[in-house]
Amino acid sequence: MNIAKIILLLSDLPVLLTLIYTIVCFKKLNKALRVFAYFIFFSSFIQLLSLVFWLYRMNNLPLLHLYVPVGFVLLAWFYRTILGDFINKRIIWFSSILFSIFSIINSLTLQKVFTFNSNALTVESILIIILALFSFMVFLNDIVKQNSYNDIISLNWINSGLFIYHTSNLLIFYFGATIVSKFSVDTNLYTWILHAFFSIIMYCCFFISLWKRSRS
């Protein structure tokens, strides 16, 4: 096994550690973090199952077609919980429903389940970036900081992880179908190593967030 594949395998270690820690401290979490914990449970399950598929040389792209709409709905629920007092909750739910419909149509017609669903991933990243930027603005509010200081520290780590991951991978997601179909195996591999690097950063942010909140 070469270095590149070892790096890809090690990228799942933060996922597993975050999953275990989330299970351990779940009862100590507040409402927003419990909602986010559901996303961690789901995303960890999909990512670890995807690893099994990859090790057995099976096409794991159908899992991505499931992960994208369900994962976004869970994240929309999380952002609805923390932004409910600052934005109409119906806007977030309506956006998640529209995106889910778009993602399903994309998987059935434009980019079938055994291909890379770059369209849905790109739109998801744009929506998450918008929600993350709005959350940063809310967290800077003096009244919010005064009333929910400990919560904001924890939530800011999550928001930062999501923002870094989706902004950094936006081009990879946008050109993902082209990269998979047109470029060499080596080019594909190094592209996904870069993706794995930002995934590691994101899950480290998640772990720090939960660790800080459970100890406060």
Protein Blocks (a to p, Z undefined) as FASTA:
>chain_A
ZZklmmmmmmmmmmmmmmmmmmmmmmmpcfklmmmmmmmmmmmmmmmmmmmmmmnopafk
lmmmmmmmmmmmmmmmmmmmmmmmmccfklmmmmmmmmmmmmmmmmmmmmcckbccfklm
mmmmmmmmmmmmmmmmmmmpmklmmmmmmmmmmmmmmmmmmmmmmmmmmmmmmmmmmmmm
mmcfklmmmmmmmmmmmmmmmmmmmmmmmmmmmmZZ
